[in-house]
Amino acid sequence: MRRLIRFFYTVSRMKSFKIGNITVNLPIIQGGMGVGISLSRLSAAVANEGGIGVISAAGLGLLYPRTSGDYFANCIWGLKEELRKAREKTKGIIGVNIMVALTNFADMVRTSIAEKVDVIFAGAGLPLDLPSYVEPDTHTRLVPIVSSARAARIICEKWNKNFHYLPDAIVVEGPKAGGHLGFKREQIDDADYALEKLIPQVIEVARQYKDEKEIPVIAAGGIYTGADILRFMKMGVAAVQLGSIFVTTQECDAADGFKNAYINASEEDIKIIQSPVGMPGRAIDGEFIHRVEDGSERPKKCPYNCIRTCDYTNSPYCIILALCQAARGNLKKGYAFAGQNAYRAQKINTVKDVMTKLQEDYQEAEDSE
């Protein structure tokens, strides 16, 4: 009984927030992770706990080979199917993460809006035309992911000028995140680019538009504990986004082999690599990465043309195939993207356990101050 009372008290200590007209009960967003890491099962589980569950739109055509030879048609079908499955499992808030660098970015945006997804999170590039896809009665809220105040300012200015639309929230992702990073390699360990430095700058950009619209700022990148959440909340963010901590859950859509890569990783195994997308990325070291480094994984062709910025003639490997193989548990043919704190995973939990622990730790950290 004491634990039950404590849990409900904990929930009340974390404040809800709004993205547009959508109220989010818990200020916790599960980061979109592709290929095939965060799909309907994980996103629905997070949404059922009061946060925002996020489906990654990357590479869905590989997971849904419905139309022979037509990767882009398969991506649309796959996204519709994942959203349908998520809605069967939850009445909570579901988002879609769409990389701007995707060749089929527009298709994924249009499909998400047509399917009335709650939120689109758009990163890996500046989504300067994102509001052009919405209509006056569009349900979907638009949230760009940025890695600097400059990017936040450009997006706000362009959206406001060209579409009379301001972001419904802004995610600021720091250099400790997993996957693709919006930083130069030399900036990743530079204290001037730490998330703690970026947040006040992005909040200041959002404040400049407070008379027109309340734009909540969401912190992301390397956040792993309730104490981390409290620390960033005290800096003025409305919510946090976490990815790695949800990988090692029963509901995560990846294969057990992918999850075990996290559990078995040491801190030294988390390293920065160069992605064919043209950005540095953070991943767990392994056999495949070693073969990439010695030049033995060069692609002979581009089977999907999935990334605008990828030139297979100069790419060390095909990223979509590598990530898809990893999600299926084949770490000899691919690798696992992971945040800087991914090595802290010790076992497979449920999403409910993770969410409860985050809230309890948040309360304990608050009480100890």
For each residue, the residues with C-beta under 8 A, 3 or more apart:
1: 4 5
2: 5 6
3: 6 7
4: 1 7 8
5: 1 2 8 9
6: 2 3 9 10 360 363
7: 3 4 10 11 356 359 360
8: 4 5 11 12
9: 5 6 12 13 363
10: 6 7 13 14 356 359 360 362 363
11: 7 8 14 25 26 50 359
12: 8 9
13: 9 10 359 362 363 366
14: 10 11 26 27 28 229 359 362
15: 27
16: 23 24 25 26 27
17: 23 24 27 216 238 239
18: 21 22 23 24 214 216
19: 22 24 52 118 119 141 143 168 169 216
20: 141 168
21: 18 141
22: 18 19 93 118 119 141
23: 16 17 18
24: 16 17 18 19 27 29 50 51 52 93 239
25: 11 16 50 51
26: 11 14 16 49 50 51 355 359
27: 14 15 16 17 24 51 229 233 238 239 240
28: 14 46 50 51 52 229 239 240 242 355 358
29: 24 51 52 54 95 171 218 220 239 240 241 242
30: 38 42 43 46 51 52 53 54 241 242 243 246
31: 38 54 97 177 220 241 242 243 246
32: 38 54 55 56 57 95 96 97 121 243
33: 37 38 56 97 178 179 243 246 247 337
34: 37 38 56 57 58 59 97 99 323
35: 56 58 59 60 62 63 320 323 324 327
36: 39 56 59 62 63 253 254 323 324 327 328
37: 33 34 42 56 247 252 253 254 258 327
38: 30 31 32 33 34 42 43 53 54 55 56 97 243 246 252 253
39: 36 42 43 55 56 63 82 85 253
40: 43 44 55 82 83 84 85 86 89 253
41: 44 45 85 89 251 252 253
42: 30 37 38 39 45 46 53 246 249 251 252 253 351
43: 30 38 39 40 46 47 53 54 55 86 90 94 95
44: 40 41 47 48 53 85 86 89 90 92 94 251
45: 41 42 48 49 53 89 90 249 251 350 351 352
46: 28 30 42 43 49 51 52 53 54 92 246 351 355
47: 43 44 50 51 52 53 86 90 92 93 94
48: 44 45 89 90 92 351
49: 26 45 46 92 351 352 355
50: 11 24 25 26 28 47 92 355
51: 24 25 26 27 28 29 30 46 47 92 93 355
52: 19 24 28 29 30 46 47 92 93 94 95 118 119
53: 30 38 42 43 44 45 46 47 86 90 92 93 94 95
54: 29 30 31 32 38 43 46 94 95 96 97 119 121
55: 32 38 39 40 43 79 82 83 86 94 95 96 97
56: 32 33 34 35 36 37 38 39 59 96 97
57: 32 34 60 75 79 96 97 98 99 102 108 112
58: 34 35 97 99 102 306 320 323
59: 34 35 36 56 62 63 75 306 320 323 324
60: 35 57 63 64 74 75 78 79 82
61: 64 65 71 72 73 74 75 78 304 306
62: 35 36 59 65 71 74 304 320 321 324
63: 35 36 39 59 60 78 324
64: 60 61 74 75 77 78 81
65: 61 62 68 74
66: 73 74 77 78
67: 70 73 74 77
68: 65
69:
70: 67 73 74
71: 61 62 74 75 303 304 305 306
72: 61 75 76 103 104 107
73: 61 66 67 70 76 77
74: 60 61 62 64 65 66 67 70 71 77 78
75: 57 59 60 61 64 71 72 78 79 104 107 108
76: 72 73 79 80 104 107 108 111
77: 64 66 67 73 74 80 81
78: 60 61 63 64 66 74 75 81 82
79: 55 57 60 75 76 82 83 96 108 111 112 115
80: 76 77 83 84 111 115
81: 64 77 78 84 85
82: 39 40 55 60 78 79 85 86
83: 40 55 79 80 86 87 94 96 112 115 117
84: 40 80 81 87 88
85: 39 40 41 44 81 82 88 89
86: 40 43 44 47 53 55 82 83 89 90 94
87: 83 84 90 94
88: 84 85
89: 40 41 44 45 48 85 86
90: 43 44 45 47 48 53 86 87 94
91:
92: 44 46 47 48 49 50 51 52 53
93: 22 24 47 51 52 53 118 119
94: 43 44 47 52 53 54 55 83 86 87 90 117 118 119
95: 29 32 43 52 53 54 55 117 118 119 120 121 143
96: 32 54 55 56 57 79 83 108 112 117 119 120 121
97: 31 32 33 34 38 54 55 56 57 58 121 122 123
98: 57 102 105 108 109 112 120 121 122
99: 34 57 58 102 105 122 123 124 125 180 307
100: 105 122 123 124 125 126 127
101: 105 124 125 277 278 307 308 309
102: 57 58 98 99 105 108 124 306 307 308
103: 72 305 306 307 308
104: 72 75 76 107 108 306
105: 98 99 100 101 102 108 109 122 127
106: 109 110 133
107: 72 75 76 104 110 111
108: 57 75 76 79 96 98 102 104 105 111 112
109: 98 105 106 112 113 120 122 130 133
110: 106 107 113 114 133
111: 76 79 80 107 108 114 115
112: 57 79 83 96 98 108 109 115 117 120 140
113: 109 110 116 117 120 133 134 138 139 140
114: 110 111
115: 79 80 83 111 112
116: 113 139 140
117: 83 94 95 96 112 113 120 140
118: 19 22 52 93 94 95 139 140 141
119: 19 22 52 54 93 94 95 96 140 141 142 143 168
120: 95 96 98 109 112 113 117 130 140 141 142 143
121: 32 54 95 96 97 98 143 144 145 171
122: 97 98 99 100 105 109 125 127 130 142 143 144 145
123: 97 99 100 127 144 145 146 171 173 182
124: 99 100 101 102 145 180 182 277 279
125: 99 100 101 122
126: 100 144 146 151 154 155
127: 100 105 122 123 130 142 144 155
128: 154 155 158 159
129: 132 133
130: 109 120 122 127 133 142 144 159
131: 134 142 159 162 163 165
132: 129 162 163
133: 106 109 110 113 129 130
134: 113 131 138 140 142 165
135: 138
136:
137:
138: 113 134 135
139: 113 116 118
140: 112 113 116 117 118 119 120 134
141: 19 20 21 22 118 119 120 168 169
142: 119 120 122 127 130 131 134 165 167 168
143: 19 95 119 120 121 122 167 168 169 170 171 218
144: 121 122 123 126 127 130 151 152 155 167 170 171
145: 121 122 123 124 170 171 172 173 220
146: 123 126 149 151 152 155 170 171 172 173 182 202
147: 151 172 173 174 175 181 182 183 198
148: 151 152 182 198 201 202
149: 146 152 153 198 201 202 204 205
150: 153 154
151: 126 144 146 147 148 154 155 182
152: 144 146 148 149 155 156 170 172 202 205 206
153: 149 150 156 157 205
154: 126 128 150 151 157 158
155: 126 127 128 144 146 151 152 158 159 167 170
156: 152 153 159 160 166 167 205 206 208 209 215
157: 153 154 160 161
158: 128 154 155 161 162
159: 128 130 131 155 156 162 163 165 166 167
160: 156 157 163 164 165 166 209 212
161: 157 158
162: 131 132 158 159
163: 131 132 159 160
164: 160
165: 131 134 142 159 160
166: 156 159 160 209 212 213 215
167: 142 143 144 155 156 159 170 215
168: 19 20 119 141 142 143 215
169: 19 141 143 215 216 217 218 238 239
170: 143 144 145 146 152 155 167 202 205 206 215 216 217 218
171: 29 121 123 143 144 145 146 217 218 219 220 241
172: 145 146 147 152 195 198 199 202 217 218 219 220
173: 123 145 146 147 177 181 182 195 220 221 241
174: 147 177 193 194 195 196 198 219 220 221 222
175: 147 181 183 187 188 189 193 194 195 221
176: 195 221 222 282 339 340 341
177: 31 173 174 181 220 221 222 243 282 339 340
178: 33 243 244 281 282 283 337 338 339 340 342
179: 33 243 281 282 283 337
180: 99 124 275 277 279 280 281 337
181: 147 173 175 177 188 272 279 280 281 282
182: 123 124 146 147 148 151 173 279
183: 147 175 187 188 193 280
184: 187 188 280
185: 188 272 274 280
186: 189 190
187: 175 183 184 190 192 193
188: 175 181 183 184 185 193 272 280
189: 175 186
190: 186 187 193 194
191: 194 197
192: 187 197
193: 174 175 183 187 188 190 197 198
194: 174 175 190 191 197 198
195: 172 173 174 175 176 198 199 219 220 221 222 232
196: 174 199 235
197: 191 192 193 194 200 201
198: 147 148 149 172 174 193 194 195 201 202
199: 172 195 196 202 203 217 219 232 235 236 237
200: 197 203 204 235 236
201: 148 149 197 198 204 205
202: 146 148 149 152 170 172 198 199 205 206 217
203: 199 200 206 207 217 235 236 237
204: 149 200 201 207 208
205: 149 152 153 156 170 201 202 208 209
206: 152 156 170 202 203 209 210 215 216 217
207: 203 204 210
208: 156 204 205
209: 156 160 166 205 206 212 213 215
210: 206 207 213 214 215
211:
212: 160 166 209
213: 166 209 210
214: 18 210
215: 156 166 167 168 169 170 206 209 210
216: 17 18 19 169 170 206 237 238 239
217: 169 170 171 172 199 202 203 206 236 237 238
218: 29 143 169 170 171 172 237 238 239 240 241
219: 171 172 174 195 199 223 232 235 237 239 240 241
220: 29 31 145 171 172 173 174 177 195 223 240 241 242 243
221: 173 174 175 176 177 195 339
222: 174 176 177 195 228 339 340 341
223: 219 220 228 229 232 240 241 242
224: 228 242 244 245 339 341 344
225: 228 229 358 361
226: 229 230 357 358 359 360 361 362 363 364 365
227: 230 231 361 362 364 365
228: 222 223 224 225 231 232 240
229: 14 27 28 223 225 226 232 233 240 358 362
230: 226 227 233 234 362 365 366
231: 227 228 234 235 365
232: 195 199 219 223 228 229 235 237 240
233: 27 229 230 236 237 240
234: 230 231
235: 196 199 200 203 219 231 232
236: 199 200 203 217 233
237: 199 203 216 217 218 219 232 233 240
238: 17 27 169 216 217 218
239: 17 24 27 28 29 169 216 218 219
240: 27 28 29 218 219 220 223 228 229 232 233 237
241: 29 30 31 171 173 218 219 220 223
242: 28 29 30 31 220 223 224 245 246 358
243: 30 31 32 33 38 177 178 179 220 246 247 339
244: 178 224 247 262 338 339 341 342 345
245: 224 242 248 345 354 358
246: 30 31 33 38 42 46 242 243 249 252 351 354
247: 33 37 243 244 252 254 258 259 262 338 342 345
248: 245 252 259 262 263 345 347 348 349
249: 42 45 246 252 348 349 350 351 353 354
250: 348 349 350 351
251: 41 42 44 45 350 351
252: 37 38 41 42 246 247 248 249 259
253: 36 37 38 39 40 41 42 327
254: 36 37 247 258 259 326 327 329
255: 258 259 327 328 329
256: 259 260 329
257: 260 261 328 329 330 331
258: 37 247 254 255 261 262 326 327 328 329 331 336
259: 247 248 252 254 255 256 262 263 348
260: 256 257 263 264
261: 257 258 264 265 284 286 326 331 336 338
262: 244 247 248 258 259 265 284 336 338 342 343 345
263: 248 259 260 345 346 347 348
264: 260 261
265: 261 262 269 270 284 338 342 343 345
266: 269 343
267: 270 343
268:
269: 265 266 284 285 286 343
270: 265 267 282 283 284 285 338 339 340 342 343
271: 282 283 284 285 289
272: 181 185 188 280 281 282
273: 280 281 282 283 289 292 335
274: 185 280 281 316
275: 180 278 279 280 281 319
276: 307 310 312 315 316 317 318 319
277: 101 124 180 281 307 309 310 319
278: 101 275 309 310
279: 124 180 181 182 275
280: 180 181 183 184 185 188 272 273 274 275
281: 178 179 180 181 272 273 274 275 277 337
282: 176 177 178 179 181 270 271 272 273 337 338 339 340
283: 178 179 270 271 273 289 335 336 337 338
284: 261 262 265 269 270 271 335 336 337 338 342
285: 269 270 271 289 290 335
286: 261 269 289 290 331 335 336
287: 290 291 331 332
288: 291 292 297 317 322 326 331 332 333 334 335
289: 271 273 283 285 286 292 293 335
290: 285 286 287 293 294
291: 287 288 294 296 297
292: 273 288 289 295 296 297 316 317
293: 289 290
294: 290 291
295: 292 298 316
296: 291 292
297: 288 291 292 316 317
298: 295 315 316 317
299: 302 312 315 317 318
300:
301: 312
302: 299 305 310 312 318
303: 71 318 321
304: 61 62 71 320
305: 71 103 302
306: 58 59 61 71 102 103 104 310 320
307: 99 101 102 103 276 277 310 319 320
308: 101 102 103
309: 101 277 278
310: 276 277 278 302 306 307 315 319
311: 314 315
312: 276 299 301 302 315 318
313:
314: 311
315: 276 298 299 310 311 312 318 319
316: 274 276 292 295 297 298
317: 276 288 292 297 298 299 321 322
318: 276 299 302 303 312 315 321 322
319: 275 276 277 307 310 315 322 323
320: 35 58 59 62 304 306 307 323 324
321: 62 303 317 318 324 325 333 334
322: 288 317 318 319 325 326 333 334 335
323: 34 35 36 58 59 319 320 326 327 334 335 337
324: 35 36 59 62 63 320 321 327 328 334
325: 321 322 328 330 331 333 334
326: 254 258 261 288 322 323 329 330 331 333 334 335 336
327: 35 36 37 253 254 255 258 323 324 334
328: 36 255 257 258 324 325
329: 254 255 256 257 258 326
330: 257 325 326 333 334
331: 257 258 261 286 287 288 325 326 334 335 336
332: 287 288
333: 288 321 322 325 326 330
334: 288 321 322 323 324 325 326 327 330 331
335: 273 283 284 285 286 288 289 322 323 326 331
336: 258 261 262 283 284 286 326 331
337: 33 178 179 180 281 282 283 284 323
338: 178 244 247 261 262 265 270 282 283 284 342 343
339: 176 177 178 221 222 224 243 244 270 282 342
340: 176 177 178 222 270 282
341: 176 222 224 244 344
342: 178 244 247 262 265 270 284 338 339 345
343: 262 265 266 267 269 270 338
344: 224 341
345: 244 245 247 248 262 263 265 342
346: 263
347: 248 263
348: 248 249 250 259 263
349: 248 249 250 353 354 357
350: 45 249 250 251 353 354
351: 42 45 46 48 49 246 249 250 251 354 355
352: 45 49 355 356
353: 249 349 350 356 357
354: 245 246 249 349 350 351 357 358
355: 26 28 46 49 50 51 351 352 358 359
356: 7 10 352 353 359 360
357: 226 349 353 354 360 361
358: 28 225 226 229 242 245 354 355 361 362
359: 7 10 11 13 14 26 226 355 356 362 363
360: 6 7 10 226 356 357 363 364
361: 225 226 227 357 358 364 365
362: 10 13 14 226 227 229 230 358 359 365 366
363: 6 9 10 13 226 359 360 366 367
364: 226 227 360 361 367 368
365: 226 227 230 231 361 362 368 369
366: 13 230 362 363 369
367: 363 364
368: 364 365
369: 365 366
